[in-house]
């Protein structure tokens, strides 16, 4: 699992219905998508929301934004929607009765809080992103959102559940070390969220008065996913080695060897826990016109 990579999971219709109910009086909703280059949230969420929408698609990686630009028009045309490119990285998609306008922006992550106009954003979303951020980063993000009554919807975050089938006597030891390796300290009392990401978001948002909703599910990978499973094994090998003592290397190497052997025999299945978190401000809101270009 790397930042920005997409793991297709179940899309929770209940959370989408909650969003639609919250915004049912809005003619148009302004939405900011962080880490938008993986083309996940816009593609999956825009068709589900029953309103016109104005999207700001933000990423700090030019390569991912190139993929997004190349995918947008083809995706719209496959769905028989009208795509209208506009100047300065803006576009419009007419999908039946609704229109989705959007802008694509390359912004360094350290400048997101200063360049985003939170007062013009009604909903902030992201996918496969939260677990790679720090506690301080999440706290600052939620502070900005709560000051402007911005709802937050983060999906596809690793929830800490992980299971190998068949199991190995060392699975729990390796998993604990892997989680430890991912919770890297960044300065004093500030660590990467890793497997705690969805729960930390629930906790911090609740403290700020948000109403929170959690959807957890398991994603299974089987014999048709050998490449992804082998990549996950290699990732665990490199990251666990960084946090264990040298005299434990042989234990790790034997575990890696056993896992790769079962994968080559087509017998390995992997289950990964994912979670979606929706946080809604509890203050009374009044619909307002979106800020089309978030300037």
Secondary structure, DSSP 8 states (H G I E B T S, - for coil): --TT--------HHHHHHHHHHTTT-SEEEEEEETGGG--HHHHHGGGSSSEEEEEEEES-HHHHHHHHHHHHHHHHHTT-EEEEETTTEEEEEETTEEEEEEEEE--GGGHHHHS-GGG-SEEEEES-GGGSBHHHHHHHHHHHHHTT-EEEEEEEEEEEEEEES--TTHHHHHHHHHHHHS-B-STT-BB-GGGHHHHHHHHHHHTT-EEEEEEEEEEE-GGGHHHHHHHHHHHHHHHHTTS-GGGHHHHHHHHHHHHHHHHTT--EEEEEEEEEEEE--S--------TT--
